[in-house]
Amino acid sequence: MYKNYWGGVWYDGGAGSVDVENPATGQIIGRQALASIEDVDAAIKAARQAVNDRVWSGMRPADRGRMVRKLGEYFTLNRMEIAAELATESGKPLFEALIEVDGTARYFEYYGCQSDNFQGDSIPLGDAYIDFTELEPLGISAQIIPWNYPLEMVGRSVGAALAVGCVTVIKSPELDPLSSRHFALAAEYAELPVGVMNLICGEGAVAGAALAGHGDVDQVVFTGSVATGRSVAIAAAQNLVPCVLELGGKSAAIVRKDADMDLLVESVRWGIFFNAGQVCSALSRVIIHQDRLEEFSQRIAQLVSSIEVADASVVAEECLMMGAMVSTVQRDRAAGLVQQALEDGAVLLAQGSAPSQGAFYPPTVLQVTPESDIAQMEVFGPVLCVIPYEDDQQALAIANGTDYGLVSGVFSQDINACLLLARRLRAGQVFINEWFAGGVETPFGGVKQSGYGREKGREALLNYVATKNIAVRLRS
């Protein structure tokens, strides 16, 4: 039985337990204890004790940063063991799981290095005053983690929270929670004070709702669907608690007539077929100049046919393989959306093959109209929508023509045109000539129904602090 962890102690779940399956085989690989509302309350009390005792926020920032970096060190030292567990429970190929584990370590490394160079300002008010600001940690950060990146999302958000002196209560996802136990083990390895990192797993409607709406939580971070994000925001608002919401996307790349096709195809491979398309910022729409449509269709068909869809949980070397989706429910949803699109008039440009057993779905490419349901809805699977256009204005209107605004992209050898389009794309991040360009250091977040707040980079640190001004009148 995999347990919950708070206050430095492992606990069973008051809400029973759940079997965790390998989505590639359907085999049960573990049993996870589920937290009850009372368990959530106990975890928050442990976190509050750490806040009140100032065992973390009162520490010298350089020492705190060193311990955050040690969290990353734990993931680096145990990367293969952790990745193997993650691959088995999530359906990812092992090489993709290794990328996630390495990314998790990198976030802790990056944010650990930010602890002692993140500070307030001195404000000049003349000889009669000394005025300055301090950036105070908010306190308890409730972190509700998605199943598509159950490790890296923790590193991304919790790393920033810990760096500035917040403590955390993390709710891991029910579908693939087993590898999340390593955060508790990492906390013990790094010798974090008791109560600084607390880990629970529970159903979203029970533990997730209790965590988001708890009156003693100081801030909430959620990554997931728009509908659930709205519920989280409403629950937090009842307590006037700030949120960071990273929600859905239907992200588009505008491909101009002069685009480098090699760069585009490589970006499609990683942008929509990595992690079986289960990525909020996936390249789910290619808006391509009509003169390049035929060439792209041929190239993308070659790519799709070369991707092997199989259980790749032991494949450590990077290759053209795609694993299972996280569950048969997610697979069936993607399949249903594609079938409906075909019935509504979409053209199948390419589709690979996939095993009939397990939660596998083949890479699929459809030519669609901008207003079609599948061009507007987030599939969250390996499904690419292709939309031809005639001029830049039409392309821009199509790209901005959804309820989402997480990321966008432009592919062109004319950097001036790229930058002009980038400024007019309604998205929190724009990639030029490479999907997923940037890194840990670059801010990430959406507009419109893709949420609000920014993760990654130094901007993320601001999510977890309140600015306090101290003004001193000096004696003359």
N, C-alpha and C positions, 0 to 999 in steps of 0.2 A: 504494500500500500504506500503510495506517495502522499506525503502529508503537507499540511500548511505550516507556516513558520511566522511566529511573531514574538517579540520580546526575547529573542535568542533561544526559543524552545520550539520543538516540532510538535504539532497537534493533529489529531484526527479531525474530521469534519463533522459538524453538527447537523449537516444536511445530507448525510449519507455519502455515497461515492458514485463514480462513473467509470465504466470501462473505456479505455482508450484503444482505438484500433489503428493498425497500419492501413492507410487508405489504399495502398497498392495491392494488398493481399486480403484485407478484411480480417486478419488475425488480431486477436486481442493481445496487446503487448504490455499492458499495465493497468492499474486501478488507481484512480486519483480521488483523494478525499475532497469533498465539497464543503465549503464554508457556509455556515448559516448566518442569519442576521446577527445573532449573538456573537459569533466568531468575528464578524466584521467589527463589531463594537469593541471586542477585546483587542483586536489588532490595532485599532485606532487609539485605544487607551495606552497601549505599549508605546506607540509613536508619540503620543502627547506627553508621556513621562519623559521621553528623550528630549522633547522640545523644552519642557519646563526646567529640566536639569541643565540645559545648555551644554550637554556633553558633545554636541556636534557643532552647533552654531557658534559656540564660544571658543572653539578651537582655533589656533593660529591657522590662517588660510593655507599656508604652505604645507602644514602637517595634514590638513584635511585633503588637500590635493594629492599628496603622496599616497594616501589611503585609497582615494578614488582610482588612481592609476594602478594600484595593486589589484583592484577588481578586474581591470583589463588584463593584468598579468595572469590572473587565475584562468581566464578564458584562453589566453595564448598557450599556457602550459598544458591545458587539458582539451585542446581544440578538437582532436580527433574523436575522443570519447563523447564530447558534447555534440559534435556534428553528427556522429553516427546515431545518437539517440534522437536528435532533431529530424534527421532524414527519415527515420523509421516511423515516427509518429505523424509527420506532416506530409509525407509523400514526395518530398524534394529529392532530387539527385544528391548524392553525397557531396559532389563538388559545389553545388549551390549552398548546401548547409555549411560547408567550410567557409564560403564567402560570407555567410551571415555571422558565423562565430567570429571571424576575423573583424568584421564590421563592428560587432558588439565590443570587442576589445579596443578597437580604434576610438570609439566614442568615449569610453572611460579614460583612455589615454589623453584624448584631446581636452576633455572637460577637466580632468585632473590638473592639466597644465594651465587652466584658466583661473583656478581658485585664487591665486595670489596676485593676479593682475586685473582684477575686477573690482572697481572701487568707485566711490562717489566723487564729488567735485568741491572745490573751494570757490565761493562766489564773492567777488570784490564789492564791498559796500562802503568803502571809505575807511578813514582812520578810526572811526568810532565803533566799528563792528568787526567781528569775525563771524563769517557765515559759511556753513558747509553742509553737504548732504552725506548721508549714509545709506547704503543699500541693504536693507534688513531682509533676511529670509522670511518668507510668508509663514512657514511652519510645516504643516503636514500636507504633502502633495499626494492626492489619490490618483493612481495611474491605472487606467483600464486598458489592457493590452489586447491587440487583435491577434487572430490566429495565423495571419499570413506571414508575419515576421515576429514570432513570439519572443525571440531573443534580442534582435537588433532594435526593435522599438523600445525595449526597456533601456538598452544602452543609450539610445538617442535622447530619451526624456529624463530618465532617472539620473544619468550621468550629469546633466545640467543642473538638476534639482539638488543633488548632493554637493556639487561643486560650490554652490553659494551658501550652503548650510541648512537646506531643508531636509526633512526626513520623509520617508515614503512608505505608503501602503500600496502594494502592487497586486492587482487582480489579473492572474494569468488566464488565458482562454481555455475553455473546456475541451475543445477539439484536440489540441496538442499541448498539454500543460506539463508533460513529464520533464522535459529538459529545463524548464523554468526553475526547478529546484536548485540549479547551479548558481542562481543569484544568492540564495541563502548560504550555500557553501562558499561562494566567493566573498560574501560579507564576513564569514568566519575566518577565511584565509587572510583577508585584509585587516582583520581585527577591528572592524567597525564597532563603535559602542552599541550596546544592546538597545534595540528599539529604533535604530536609524533606518534599517531596511527590513520591511515586513512583507511576507508573501502569502497570499491566499488564492485559492481557486474556487470558483463558484459559478452558478448559473447567472447569466446577465440580469434576469428579472428578479433575482433574489440578492445575491452578493453584490452584483454590479450596481443595482438600484440603491441598495443600502449604503454603498460606499459613496456614490455620487451625491446622494441627498443627506448624508450625515451632517449633523449640526456642528461637529467638532473637526471637520476637514476644512483646510484653509485654501485649497486650490484643487482643481480637477483637470486631468489630461485624458482625453479620449481620442482614439483612432478607430474608425469604423464607418458604418452606414449613416446616411443622412437622417433616416428616421430615428435610429438609436441616439445619434448625436443630438438631435432636437430634444429627446427625452432627458438626456444627461444635462443639457443646458438649462432646461426648465427646472429640474431637480436642484441643480446647484444655485439657480437664481432664487429659489425659496430661501436660501441662507445668504444671499448676496455674495456668493463665492465666485471668483473668476475662473474661467475655463480656457483651455486650449483645445480646439477641435480640429482634427485633420480627418476630413470626411471623404466623400467619393470624388470621382473624376471621370471625365470622358475626353481625355486629352488628345489634342490633334497636332500633327506636324504638317505645316504648309510646305509643300515640295514645289519649288519654282522650276521653270523650264531648264535652267542651267545647273540644276543640282547634281552633285556627285553621286551616282547610283550605288557605287560600292559603299560609301558612307551610310547611305540610306538603308540598304539591305542589312548591313551590320547592325544598325540601330533598331531595325524591326526585329531582328533575331533576339536582341536583349530587351527591347522595349515592350514586346507583347508575348513572347514565348518563354522568357525567363520566369521561373516560379509558376509555370503554367498559366501565366497571365493574371495571377492573383496579386496584383499590385495596384495600389490606389493611383499611382502616377504612371500607369502603363500607357504605352503608345497605342491607343485603341482606335484612333482614326488617322488615316493618311489622306490628306487633301492635296491631290496631285494635279499638276498642269496636264490638261488633256493630251498634249503632244507627247507626254512621257508615260501615259497610262499603259500602252501596249508593252513597252519595254519593262516597266515595273511589274506588270502582271506575269510576264515570262520569268523574270528574276525571282519573284516571290514564290512562284510555283516550284521552282528549283529548290529554293530554300526549304519550303514546307515538305517537299518529298524527301529531303535529306535528313530531316529531324526524326530520330527514333524515339517513339513514345513507349516507355517501359519502366519497370521497377529498377531504378538506378541508385538505390540506397547504398550500394557498395562501390559506386563509380566515383573515384576521387579525382581523376584527371578531367579537366574541362573538355567537353566535347559537345557535339550536336545531339544531345539527348534532352528529353523533357519527361518529368515524372508525373505522378498522379496529382489530381486535385485533392483538396484536403478531405473531401467527403463525397459520397455518392449524391447527397442532396445538392451540393454545389455543382457537381457535374451535370446532374439532370436539369438544373436551372439553366446552365449555359446551353445545353442541347435544346431545351425548349425554346429559348430565345432565338437560336439559329433557325430552328424549324419554322417558327412563326415568321421570321424575316423572309425565308425562302417562299413561303406561301403568300407573303405580301409583295413579292416581286423582286427581292434581292437576287443578284447573280452570284453563283458560287465560282470564284476565281481559282481557288485551290483548297484542298483539304487533305491532310495526311491520314494515317491509319493509327488505330489505337487498340490495345487489348480489350476483349469483351468483358473480362473479369477485372474487378478493381475500379477505382474512381478515376479512370483515365478518360480524357477527351482529346481528340486530335487537334493539332493546329489548323485553324480555319480562316479563310480570307474571303470576304464578301464585298461585292460592289453594291453600294446602296445609295439612296437619295439622302440629302441632308436632314430632311424632316422625318425620316422613317424612325420607328420606335427604337430599333437597334442602334441607330446613329445617335440617339439621345440618351439611352439607358446604359448604365454601367453593367456590363456582362460579368466582369471579374473572372474571366477565363481567357483561354488562348484564342481569342476571336478578334480579327482585325477588320475594320470597316474602311473601305476605299471609296473616296468621293472625288470625281474629276471636277476641275474648274477651268474657267477661261481667263480670268484676270485677277490681280492681287486684291482688288476690292471685294470681289466675290469670295475669294478664298478667306479673307479676313472675316467676312460676315458669317461664313460657314463655321469657321473655327470658334468664333465667339457666340455662336447660336445655340448653346446649350445652357442648362441651369448651373453647370459646373465651371470652375476656374482654378484648377489646381496647378497644372503645368501646361506648357505649349512648346512648340518647336518650329524652327524654320530651317530648311535645307536649300542653300543657294551658294554660289561662288561670289555673289555680289554682296559684300559685307554691308554696304550702305543700305541696300534693300532689306537685308536681314534685320538691321537695327531699327529701321523705320517700322517694319512690321512688328518687331518685338515690343516697341513702345505702345502699339495699339492693340496688342493681344491682351485680353482680360484674363490674366493668370498670375499666380504668385511667383512663378519661375518660368523662364523661357530658355530652352536649349537651342543652340545654333550649331548645326552640322554634327551633332552627336547627342543622342538621347541619353539621359542620365549623366550628362556632363556635370562638373562640379564635384562636391564631396562633403565630408563631415563639416568642413569649414563654411559652407555656403548656406544661407538661410532658406527655409523651405516651409511653404504653407499656402493656403488657398484664399480665393475670394468667392463671392456668391455662395452657392450651396456646398462648396468644397470646404467651408469652415473658416475659422479665424485664429489668429495667433501664429507665431512662427517657431518652428523647430529648427535644430541644427545651427551651427555657427554661434557667434557671440550673442546674436539677437535672442536666442533661446534662453539665455541666462536671465533676461529681463522678465520672463514669465514667472519667475520664482522669488522675486524680491519686491518690496515696497520701498519707495524713496522717502526717507525721513530728513527733513530740514532742521538744522540746529542753528539758531541765530543768537549771537552773544553781544550784548552791549558792553563795551569796555569803559573803564573809568578814565577820565581825562587827567 
